[in-house]
Amino acid sequence: MLPGPGEIALSQLIGAFSYALDITEGEPPGHARRSCLIGMRVADELGLDAPARSDLFYALLLKDAGCSANSAHMAALFGADDQHAKRTSKRVDWSRALSAFVWSVKTVAPGGSPRARIERLRAIRDEGQVTRSLMQARCDRGAEIALKLGFSEQTADAIRALDEHWDGRGQPRGLRGPEIPQAARVLCLAQTVEVFHATRGVGAAYRVAAQRSGQWFDPRVVGALGAFRADASFWASLDHADLTPVEPPDQVLLADQNRLDQIADAFAEVIDAKSPWTHRHCKRVCAIATGIGELLGFDDGTLRELGRAALLHDIGKLSISNRILDKDGPLTDAEYAAIKAHTVLTQRILEQVPGFSELAPLAGAHHERLDGSGYPWRLTAAELTMPMRVLALADAYEALTSARPYRSACESDSALEILRTDVPQSLDRDAFAALETLVEDREADRRLAERC
């Protein structure tokens, strides 16, 4: 099926967005796409039919959609960078008590005193079933995102059971053997093989699969992997990770404008889940920005683009450690530089996503200011469009009226007073006037609701 006017192959969209999920997991860009190619080749060897292959295809690309849901918990519990912890955990057999303990000792509170490290290990022990809780959050959230995007229950079930193991020692439900959906068995193998192939080559990846056959992995699925172990051209093709040949041609899904809205909304939830301090930040910025835009008379097309850009403006923050995002004290120069870099990454990610590439400059400019004092490009008034000015103001207002680890939330009036000092030097006068009207209307609505 070929895309019609205004439609884009959904695989291109999800494949491009999967790079953001790779970053959140601490994996090299393209991890999900390469895992998808491996998993789909396994599916060929298993003889899965087209509908089952389509369900598997999107499960492979979205397997890490819930990865931000446990980032803050992992960083706090281990006293370590969540992305480093996620990345290294994939390279050990964490289902074995000794392996998990050794990994924990190496991971907790890096650079900390022996006492601090021991305290972290005790906290992990005292919490109990820590692996299960972390995996539960990740897998359940990923399944929810898949369903929100309109994918099948089979795709969601595969993501939910991603970390279940054939011998019943996986997480979070301890499913065993055939209890695990077949697509989930392929997912578990494919991502593990990709990780070891990327760092140690085909031989090492297959040895890990063979060693864990009957434990982590369904022996039949490992057998399917062995059928193309020696196919050098296939393994070389992972360097390019072209998904087009592996999606079932009669099962191609297309994205119209409504589906693009759905995708932006779903990925906003991925972004907002990264830190408890930014819960619903992107969603609120979207509501504020589009509210301002309506008052300024933006047309429907401009409002739609502004809304999507607002939902996705912080996608680059998925690259930042929660040790920085959730820090309750002053940032070091290096930490602040990492925060500022998220705007550049937001722009780069969106530039690669069909249907969203035109939004990249708008989304990436949400910390720019009219007087050139913003970042990352130090743009000035002549270079900042009205939607850019609106998004920057909406982001600043939402941040002020939300709690952060280093301060409490401002009341609306206080936030407006703080922002007013920057008008019109760095913030747009007309946009600010519209924000004041919007806030007053919302306060009236809130008071009315309280009286009813």
C-alpha positions in Angstrom: 0.0 0.0 0.0 1.5 3.3 -1.1 1.0 6.5 1.0 -1.7 8.8 -0.3 -1.8 12.6 -0.2 -0.9 13.8 3.3 0.0 10.3 4.5 3.3 8.9 5.6 4.3 5.3 6.2 4.0 4.8 9.9 7.1 2.7 10.0 9.2 5.7 8.9 7.8 7.8 11.7 8.2 5.2 14.5 11.6 4.2 13.2 12.8 7.8 13.3 11.3 8.4 16.8 12.9 5.2 18.0 16.3 7.0 18.1 14.9 9.1 21.0 14.1 5.8 22.9 17.6 4.5 22.2 19.1 7.6 23.8 16.9 7.2 26.9 18.1 3.6 27.2 21.7 4.6 26.9 22.1 2.6 23.7 23.8 3.8 20.5 21.4 5.4 18.0 19.8 2.8 15.8 19.6 0.1 18.5 15.8 -0.4 18.1 16.0 -0.4 14.3 18.8 -3.0 14.3 16.9 -5.1 16.8 13.9 -4.9 14.5 15.9 -6.2 11.5 17.2 -9.1 13.7 13.8 -9.9 15.1 12.1 -9.8 11.6 14.7 -12.1 10.2 14.0 -14.5 13.1 10.3 -14.2 12.2 11.0 -15.2 8.7 12.9 -18.3 9.9 9.9 -19.2 12.2 7.5 -18.8 9.3 5.2 -16.2 11.1 2.3 -15.0 9.0 1.9 -11.4 7.8 -0.4 -10.1 10.6 1.8 -11.7 13.3 4.9 -10.2 11.6 3.2 -6.7 11.5 2.5 -6.9 15.2 6.0 -8.0 15.9 7.5 -5.3 13.6 6.0 -2.4 15.6 6.7 -4.2 18.9 10.3 -4.3 18.0 10.4 -0.6 17.2 8.5 0.4 20.3 9.9 -2.1 22.7 11.5 0.7 24.7 8.5 3.1 24.6 8.2 2.8 28.4 11.9 3.3 29.1 11.5 6.8 30.6 9.0 5.5 33.2 11.6 4.0 35.5 14.5 6.4 34.8 14.0 8.6 37.9 13.5 5.6 40.2 16.6 3.9 38.9 18.8 7.0 39.2 17.6 7.6 42.8 17.8 4.0 43.9 21.3 3.4 42.5 22.7 6.9 43.0 23.9 6.6 39.5 23.3 7.8 36.0 20.2 6.0 34.8 21.3 5.6 31.2 24.6 4.0 32.3 22.7 1.7 34.6 20.2 0.7 31.9 23.0 0.1 29.3 25.2 -2.0 31.5 22.3 -4.1 32.9 21.7 -5.4 29.4 25.1 -6.9 29.3 24.8 -9.1 32.4 22.5 -11.9 33.4 20.6 -10.0 36.0 18.2 -12.9 36.5 20.9 -14.7 38.4 21.4 -13.4 42.0 25.2 -13.4 41.9 25.4 -11.6 38.5 22.8 -9.0 39.7 24.8 -8.4 42.9 28.1 -8.0 41.2 26.5 -5.6 38.7 24.9 -3.6 41.5 28.2 -3.3 43.4 29.8 -1.9 40.2 27.0 0.4 39.4 25.9 2.1 42.7 27.1 5.6 43.7 30.1 5.8 41.3 32.8 7.9 42.9 31.0 7.8 46.2 32.6 6.8 49.5 32.5 3.2 50.6 29.9 4.1 53.2 27.7 5.8 50.6 28.0 2.8 48.3 27.0 0.4 51.1 24.0 2.6 52.0 22.8 2.4 48.4 23.2 -1.4 48.3 21.2 -1.6 51.6 18.5 0.6 50.1 18.2 -1.7 47.1 18.0 -4.7 49.4 15.5 -3.1 51.7 13.2 -2.1 48.8 12.9 -5.8 47.8 11.9 -7.0 44.3 13.6 -3.9 42.9 14.1 -5.5 39.5 10.5 -6.4 39.3 9.2 -2.9 40.1 11.6 -1.3 37.6 10.6 -3.7 34.9 6.9 -3.5 35.7 7.0 0.3 35.3 8.9 0.1 32.0 6.9 -2.7 30.4 3.5 -1.7 31.4 4.1 1.9 30.3 5.5 0.8 27.0 2.3 -1.3 26.4 0.1 1.6 27.2 2.0 3.8 24.7 1.6 1.2 22.0 -2.1 1.0 22.6 -2.4 4.8 22.7 -0.7 4.9 19.3 -3.4 2.6 17.9 -1.4 -0.6 17.7 -2.9 -4.1 18.4 -3.2 -5.8 21.7 -0.7 -8.4 20.4 1.9 -5.6 19.9 1.2 -4.3 23.4 1.3 -7.8 24.9 4.7 -8.4 23.3 6.1 -5.1 24.9 4.6 -5.9 28.2 6.4 -9.3 28.3 9.6 -8.1 26.8 11.7 -9.1 29.8 10.0 -12.4 30.6 12.3 -15.4 30.4 11.7 -19.0 29.1 12.6 -20.5 32.5 10.2 -18.3 34.4 12.9 -16.2 36.1 12.3 -13.1 34.1 10.3 -10.0 35.0 7.8 -8.6 35.9 5.3 -11.5 36.1 7.5 -14.5 36.0 5.9 -16.0 32.9 7.3 -19.3 31.8 7.7 -21.0 28.4 4.6 -20.9 26.2 2.9 -18.5 28.6 5.1 -15.8 27.1 3.7 -14.4 23.8 5.8 -15.6 20.9 6.5 -12.0 19.7 7.9 -11.2 23.2 10.2 -14.2 23.0 11.5 -12.8 19.7 11.9 -9.3 21.2 13.9 -10.5 24.2 16.3 -12.4 21.9 16.6 -9.7 19.3 17.5 -6.9 21.7 20.1 -9.0 23.5 21.7 -10.2 20.3 21.8 -6.6 19.0 23.6 -5.4 22.1 26.3 -8.1 22.0 26.6 -8.0 18.2 27.2 -4.2 18.4 30.1 -4.6 20.9 31.5 -8.0 20.3 30.4 -9.3 16.9 28.2 -12.1 15.5 30.1 -14.9 17.2 29.8 -13.5 20.7 26.2 -12.6 20.2 25.3 -16.1 19.1 27.3 -17.6 22.0 25.3 -15.6 24.5 22.0 -16.7 22.8 23.1 -20.3 22.9 24.2 -20.2 26.5 20.9 -18.7 27.6 18.8 -21.0 25.4 16.2 -22.7 27.6 16.9 -20.1 30.3 16.3 -16.6 28.9 15.3 -17.7 25.4 12.9 -20.1 23.7 15.2 -22.8 22.2 13.2 -22.7 19.0 13.8 -19.0 18.6 17.5 -19.5 19.2 17.4 -22.2 16.6 15.9 -19.7 14.1 18.8 -17.3 14.9 21.3 -20.0 14.2 19.8 -20.5 10.7 21.3 -17.2 9.6 24.2 -16.9 11.9 26.6 -17.3 9.0 24.8 -14.8 6.7 27.5 -12.2 6.5 25.5 -9.9 4.2 22.6 -9.8 6.6 24.8 -8.8 9.6 26.5 -6.2 7.4 23.1 -4.7 6.5 22.6 -3.7 10.2 25.0 -0.8 9.6 22.3 0.8 7.5 19.2 -0.5 9.2 16.7 0.0 6.3 13.3 -1.1 7.6 11.5 -0.9 4.3 12.2 -4.5 3.1 11.1 -6.2 6.4 7.7 -4.7 6.9 5.0 -7.0 5.5 4.0 -5.1 2.2 0.3 -6.0 2.6 0.3 -4.8 6.2 1.8 -1.3 5.7 0.2 1.2 8.1 -0.1 4.9 7.1 -0.3 8.1 9.1 -2.6 10.9 8.2 -2.7 14.2 10.1 -4.8 12.9 12.9 -2.3 10.0 13.4 0.5 12.6 13.5 -1.3 14.4 16.4 -1.7 11.0 18.1 2.0 10.3 17.8 3.0 13.7 19.1 0.7 13.3 22.1 2.0 9.8 22.9 5.7 10.8 22.7 4.9 13.8 24.9 3.9 11.2 27.6 7.3 9.5 27.1 9.1 12.8 27.6 7.0 13.9 30.6 7.6 10.5 32.3 11.3 11.0 32.4 11.2 13.1 35.6 8.5 13.4 38.3 9.2 17.1 38.4 8.1 17.6 34.8 5.0 15.5 35.0 2.6 16.7 32.2 5.0 19.6 31.4 4.8 19.1 27.6 1.0 18.7 27.8 0.6 21.9 29.8 3.0 23.8 27.5 0.9 22.7 24.6 -2.4 23.9 26.2 -0.8 27.2 27.2 0.9 27.8 23.8 -2.2 27.0 21.7 -4.4 29.1 24.1 -2.1 32.1 23.5 -2.1 31.3 19.8 -5.9 31.3 19.6 -6.1 34.7 21.3 -3.5 36.0 18.8 -5.6 34.8 15.9 -3.3 32.0 14.6 -5.0 29.9 11.8 -5.8 26.3 12.3 -2.7 25.0 10.5 -0.3 27.2 12.6 -2.1 26.2 15.8 -1.7 22.5 14.9 2.0 22.9 14.2 2.5 24.9 17.4 0.7 22.3 19.4 2.8 19.5 18.0 6.0 21.4 18.6 5.0 22.1 22.2 4.3 18.5 22.8 7.7 17.5 21.5 9.9 20.5 22.4 11.7 18.6 25.2 12.3 15.4 23.5 16.1 16.1 23.7 15.8 15.9 27.5 15.5 12.2 27.2 19.3 12.3 26.7 19.9 13.9 30.1 20.7 11.9 33.2 18.0 12.0 36.0 20.9 12.7 38.3 20.9 16.2 36.7 17.2 16.6 35.9 16.2 15.7 39.5 19.0 17.4 41.3 17.9 19.4 44.3 20.9 21.8 44.3 22.8 24.1 42.0 24.1 22.6 38.8 27.7 22.5 37.9 28.9 24.1 34.7 29.0 20.7 33.0 25.5 19.8 34.2 24.1 23.1 33.0 25.8 22.6 29.6 24.1 19.2 29.4 20.7 20.8 30.1 21.3 23.5 27.4 22.2 20.8 24.9 18.8 19.3 24.9 17.4 22.0 22.6 20.0 21.1 19.9 19.1 17.4 20.2 15.4 18.2 20.0 16.0 19.9 16.7 18.2 17.1 15.4 15.7 14.4 16.3 12.7 16.1 14.8 14.7 16.9 11.6 14.9 13.2 10.9 11.2 12.4 11.5 8.9 12.5 8.4 5.9 14.8 9.0 7.7 16.6 11.9 10.9 17.9 10.3 9.4 21.3 9.6 8.7 21.7 13.3 12.3 21.2 14.2 13.4 24.9 14.2 10.3 25.9 16.2 10.6 23.2 18.8 14.4 23.8 19.1 14.0 27.5 19.8 11.9 27.4 23.0 14.8 28.8 25.1 15.7 31.6 22.6 15.0 35.2 23.6 14.3 38.4 21.6 17.5 40.1 22.8 19.7 37.2 21.9 20.3 36.2 25.5 18.7 32.7 25.0 20.2 29.4 23.8 21.3 27.4 21.9 21.7 29.7 18.8 21.3 33.1 20.5 18.7 34.1 18.0 17.3 37.6 18.0 13.9 39.2 17.4 14.4 39.4 13.6 15.0 35.6 13.6 12.2 34.5 15.9 8.8 33.9 14.4 5.6 34.6 16.4 5.0 30.8 17.1 8.6 30.6 18.4 7.9 33.6 20.7 4.7 32.0 22.0 6.3 28.6 22.6 9.2 30.2 24.6 6.7 32.2 26.8 4.5 29.2 27.4 7.5 27.0 28.4 8.8 29.7 30.8 5.3 30.2 32.4 4.7 26.5 32.8 8.1 26.0 34.4 7.5 28.8 36.9 4.1 27.5 37.9 5.4 24.0 38.5 7.4 22.7 41.4 11.1 21.8 40.8 13.4 19.9 43.1 15.2 23.1 44.1 12.1 25.4 44.5 8.3 25.3 45.0 5.8 26.3 42.3 4.9 30.0 41.8 1.4 31.1 41.9 0.0 32.5 38.6 0.2 36.1 39.6 3.8 35.7 40.9 4.9 33.9 37.7 3.4 36.7 35.5 5.2 39.4 37.6 8.5 37.6 37.1 7.9 37.3 33.3 6.7 40.9 33.0 10.2 42.1 33.9 11.5 40.5 30.6 8.8 42.2 28.4 9.5 43.4 25.8 13.3 43.0 25.9 13.4 39.3 25.8 9.8 38.1 25.7 7.2 39.2 23.2 4.7 42.0 24.4 1.7 40.7 22.4 2.2 37.1 23.5 2.5 38.2 27.1 -0.7 40.2 26.9 -2.5 37.1 25.5 -1.0 35.0 28.3 -2.4 37.4 30.9 -5.8 37.1 29.3 -5.6 33.3 29.2 -4.5 33.1 32.8 -7.3 35.4 34.0 -9.9 33.3 32.1 -8.6 30.1 33.5 -8.6 31.5 37.0 -12.3 32.6 36.5 -13.1 29.1 35.3 -11.4 27.5 38.3 -13.2 29.7 40.8 -16.5 29.0 39.1 -15.9 25.3 39.2 -15.0 25.5 42.9 -18.4 27.3 43.6 -20.4 24.7 41.7 
